[in-house]
Amino acid sequence: MEQKTLFENWGKKLINLKEASIWASNYLNRKVTISNISYLIQYGRLKKYGSNGNPLVDIEELKNYYDSFSKEKNWQKILGEDINWHLSFAQYTEAERTKHVHRLHPYKGKFIPQLVEYFLDSHTDEFKKEVYFHKGDIVLDPFCGSGTTLVQANELGMHAIGIDISFFNTLISNVKVEKHNLILIEDTIRELNSRLKEFQKTKNNILFEEHLLSELTKFNNKYFPSPEYKRKVANGTIKENEYAKDKEKEFLTIYNELVQKYQIKIKQDKNETFLDKWFLDPVRKEIDFLSQEIKKINNIDVKNVLTIILSRTARSCRATTHSDLATLKEPVTTTYYCKKHGKICKPIFSIKKWWDFYTRDTLTRLKEFDKLRTNTFQICLTGDSRTIDIYEEIKKANPEFGELLLRQKIKGIFSSPPYVGLIDYHEQHAYAYEIFGFERNDELEIGPLSKGQGEEQRNSYIKGVAEVLINCKKYLQDDYDVFLVANDKFNLYPKIAELAGMKIVKEFKRPVLCRVEKDRETPYSESIFHLKEG
């Protein structure tokens, strides 16, 4: 149906959310859900008509909104006509991009599973003209990160080996792909919850936080009603900074009175380590309690799963604003005006809410993946991909698979090396390393943020990635395929390929739309380099 005809056939200016999602899906030629439309209303992008029980939107406003954010043609003008818009994966919802175990733990710099699927699966299109991998093949990811390649290889019936210098990255990856005794994990969680509840009874922070939330709800409903407040900010009726500063100060009086009433100790005695600085005292005590309980568990698999859950919980309970959770700035010890949510928010005083949520969520995701998993083998090894003896390490972990590896060899690589000077991979999980006492190997990271992006660092990066490829090439089949995801703004990969004795046979360019950074509208692309023997 032509868009104009579709638009005229509605016969009314105001439509409900289901109708809006159908219209928008047709107009944009991609799936737009009712939740997507609700989001636009909630955050003041669209005005809400009708009632709370039956919200309506103006179709002209909806059309104007989407027209103003039409990206493809604008992005192609800036990034080039060779951008492969199929690789934007714009049609996938956030839930689909973080399906099942892919969201077991936050991780900076991971690619979305659909990108891995595109190159590993058996489809072809106008850009991908041949099939590179087949069921039963062995895939290697020498920069394994959080294990996206391993998980997708499993779904597609392929074996996979990952390598990562970070012990915690290895732990995340292996928890995702291993088969777990979920009944035993559930039983252990119930035991831990019972002990945590008894521990919390000796503290006042739960009661304090419940009272604080009640006062915040009343205050925010009065002074920051949604979505009216955000619309007034958007149209200039309210000067956000002045208004917010005044109300923030007003609520601080209520906050301080509650702190005194419940005798809550806010700051820790020390300010030396990450855990000292970024967690309020009540939260730190609960984290320390649970970590000690987890360390007592004898079953290694159960212990590893619970370690991931507690780490994920701790990350969400850091004393920071909601908008600064990914890039910490300064610790927050009082209530504050939150620009992200357009109201007064608070730091975390107890892990209870997030621990409860993540224990349930983790079990759900593990069960979902169990329904999809194939009878294949995946493992992530902790080590330096420049020097590790893959065969020897695999033989130690699984002798039977070691024999298959020796006989069959690895078909190819799908990986995303670190982007030079962008992320410190150990530091992003500093809280986990401190909580559990894991050994760090920061000095072996390739291209860390701490060393910058200068010429010396770029040359070191070229050498490091090339050495990884040279070492891994020993375990590859003769007619291998290597795919490396990179934003190569310094044009380093031609030299990397040359040093590794490889050649770039094709470059796939994709627009990156689903980014966690605040600036999501600036055109940004990355390349997937296809390398073969030089």
C-alpha positions, -999 to 999 in steps of 0.1 A, spaced: 0 0 0 13 35 -9 22 55 22 0 84 11 -30 61 7 -22 44 41 -21 78 57 -54 90 42 -71 58 51 -67 63 88 -95 89 86 -86 106 119 -59 127 133 -56 109 167 -47 72 168 -40 48 196 -6 32 203 -13 0 184 -24 19 153 6 42 156 30 12 157 14 -3 126 15 30 107 51 37 117 62 2 108 48 6 73 61 42 70 96 32 80 96 -3 65 109 -17 98 93 -30 130 81 -3 154 66 -16 186 40 -2 209 68 2 234 87 24 210 57 47 207 52 48 245 89 58 248 83 88 226 54 99 248 72 92 281 103 113 271 83 142 257 91 136 220 53 133 213 24 149 231 0 125 248 -37 129 240 -66 108 253 -64 93 288 -38 73 308 -58 42 300 -61 50 263 -33 73 252 -35 87 217 -10 105 195 -13 129 166 -3 111 134 11 143 119 33 148 149 45 112 146 52 116 109 71 148 115 92 132 142 103 103 120 109 125 90 133 146 111 153 115 121 155 98 87 192 88 87 200 66 58 204 92 30 220 117 52 245 92 66 253 79 31 262 115 20 287 118 49 300 82 52 298 71 15 275 53 -8 292 20 0 277 19 35 258 -14 39 226 -4 55 216 -41 61 244 -41 87 228 -13 107 204 -39 121 180 -10 128 150 -34 125 160 -52 157 147 -40 191 170 -35 220 157 -68 235 166 -86 204 201 -71 203 206 -83 239 188 -116 237 192 -144 262 227 -146 277 241 -116 257 229 -94 286 243 -115 315 267 -87 323 274 -52 309 305 -49 287 319 -19 268 329 -24 232 309 -56 224 293 -61 190 257 -71 186 250 -108 180 232 -101 147 266 -88 132 282 -122 141 252 -141 127 255 -122 94 290 -135 87 287 -169 103 254 -181 90 245 -196 56 227 -167 39 240 -146 10 229 -112 -3 242 -84 -26 271 -77 -2 278 -111 13 281 -132 -19 294 -164 -4 291 -186 27 322 -186 48 313 -209 77 293 -241 80 279 -263 108 307 -282 125 334 -257 117 356 -243 145 356 -205 148 382 -185 167 379 -152 185 413 -141 199 398 -109 214 369 -127 230 356 -99 253 322 -110 266 318 -140 243 294 -128 217 311 -149 189 311 -180 211 274 -178 219 264 -172 183 286 -200 171 268 -223 195 234 -212 182 245 -219 146 259 -253 154 296 -244 153 324 -250 177 343 -219 190 374 -210 209 379 -176 225 410 -161 241 411 -130 263 438 -115 285 413 -105 311 403 -132 335 370 -116 342 361 -114 305 369 -151 303 346 -158 332 317 -139 316 322 -157 283 323 -192 298 293 -186 321 274 -177 290 282 -208 270 285 -235 297 257 -259 305 246 -252 341 227 -271 369 200 -245 371 181 -262 399 212 -262 421 218 -225 412 182 -216 422 185 -235 455 217 -217 463 202 -183 455 174 -190 479 199 -199 506 219 -167 499 187 -146 499 178 -160 533 212 -151 547 212 -117 531 178 -109 546 190 -119 581 221 -97 576 200 -67 565 178 -70 596 207 -57 616 208 -25 594 185 5 589 193 11 552 163 -9 538 138 10 559 155 43 551 155 37 514 118 27 514 109 59 533 132 80 510 115 66 479 81 74 493 91 110 498 107 112 464 75 100 447 54 126 464 79 154 456 84 144 420 47 140 413 42 175 425 71 193 409 82 170 380 50 155 366 56 133 336 54 140 307 42 176 313 74 187 329 96 175 300 73 191 275 76 224 294 114 221 294 113 213 256 92 243 247 110 267 271 82 273 296 105 260 323 142 269 325 155 235 334 188 244 351 174 271 374 142 252 383 160 219 389 187 235 411 161 251 432 140 219 437 172 198 443 181 221 472 146 220 485 145 182 487 180 180 503 164 192 535 140 162 535 169 139 526 191 151 554 163 147 580 158 111 569 195 103 572 195 116 607 163 98 616 176 64 605 212 71 615 226 61 581 263 62 575 268 75 540 305 75 532 330 47 539 359 53 563 385 49 535 388 64 500 417 44 486 403 18 463 376 17 437 352 0 461 360 26 488 352 55 464 323 44 444 300 27 469 281 41 498 288 24 531 256 4 534 260 -10 499 296 -19 505 287 -39 536 261 -59 517 285 -66 488 312 -77 511 287 -100 529 275 -117 497 310 -120 482 322 -139 513 292 -162 512 298 -169 475 334 -177 481 323 -205 505 304 -223 477 322 -255 467 306 -261 433 327 -241 409 300 -237 382 274 -223 408 301 -201 422 309 -186 388 273 -179 379 267 -161 413 300 -142 408 287 -128 376 253 -119 392 270 -101 421 293 -83 398 264 -71 377 246 -61 408 276 -41 421 279 -22 389 243 -10 391 248 0 427 277 24 423 273 58 438 268 78 406 241 95 387 220 75 362 235 94 332 271 88 343 268 50 350 288 41 320 315 68 324 319 76 360 326 112 369 322 120 406 307 99 434 272 110 445 262 108 481 229 128 482 198 131 462 202 150 429 184 163 399 187 137 371 186 151 336 181 116 322 148 111 340 138 147 345 132 145 382 150 142 416 168 108 419 189 91 446 220 70 449 217 34 459 216 25 496 210 -13 493 217 -39 467 184 -57 475 164 -44 444 192 -51 419 203 -84 434 167 -97 433 162 -86 398 195 -99 384 192 -133 400 158 -138 384 170 -123 351 201 -144 349 182 -177 355 156 -166 328 183 -159 303 202 -191 309 170 -210 305 162 -192 272 196 -200 258 193 -237 269 163 -240 245 185 -227 216 219 -243 223 234 -269 200 255 -299 209 288 -281 202 318 -270 222 328 -235 231 354 -222 256 372 -190 264 409 -193 274 426 -168 296 459 -158 279 478 -136 256 467 -143 220 501 -133 208 518 -162 224 493 -187 237 496 -223 225 459 -229 216 462 -266 210 479 -273 244 455 -252 263 425 -268 246 439 -303 252 441 -295 290 405 -283 291 389 -309 268 412 -337 254 385 -350 231 379 -316 215 417 -311 214 419 -341 190 392 -326 168 411 -293 167 443 -310 157 425 -330 130 402 -304 116 419 -271 125 401 -237 128 381 -225 98 385 -188 105 383 -159 129 355 -135 137 367 -109 162 368 -73 172 402 -62 184 403 -34 209 400 1 193 433 19 199 431 42 229 394 37 236 389 13 265 409 0 295 394 -35 295 405 -44 331 395 -11 346 359 -12 333 354 -41 357 376 -28 385 349 -34 411 347 -71 402 385 -76 404 385 -60 439 354 -78 452 367 -113 442 405 -107 442 411 -117 406 445 -112 391 448 -83 366 469 -83 334 465 -46 324 501 -44 311 493 -70 284 463 -52 270 467 -41 233 458 -4 226 444 5 261 428 40 268 455 47 294 482 48 267 464 72 243 463 73 205 497 88 197 520 76 170 540 53 193 508 38 206 494 32 171 526 15 160 525 -7 192 489 -15 183 497 -25 148 525 -47 160 503 -63 187 473 -71 165 496 -85 138 514 -107 163 480 -121 174 471 -130 138 506 -145 132 502 -167 162 466 -177 155 473 -185 119 493 -216 129 460 -232 140 439 -222 109 430 -242 79 449 -233 47 419 -216 31 409 -196 61 386 -165 64 394 -138 90 369 -111 98 379 -82 120 355 -55 132 372 -21 135 367 16 133 399 22 115 401 60 115 439 58 116 441 34 86 461 8 106 446 -24 92 464 -25 58 497 -25 77 484 -50 102 474 -73 74 508 -69 56 527 -77 88 506 -108 94 512 -121 59 475 -115 50 457 -93 26 424 -75 29 401 -89 2 370 -70 11 359 -42 34 322 -42 46 312 -8 60 283 -6 84 265 24 101 266 21 139 232 32 151 228 13 184 254 30 206 255 35 243 273 68 240 252 100 244 258 113 209 238 88 189 229 111 160 264 119 146 271 96 116 296 69 127 307 38 109 329 8 114 344 -17 90 345 -54 89 377 -63 72 378 -97 54 414 -110 54 429 -141 37 464 -154 32 486 -128 14 
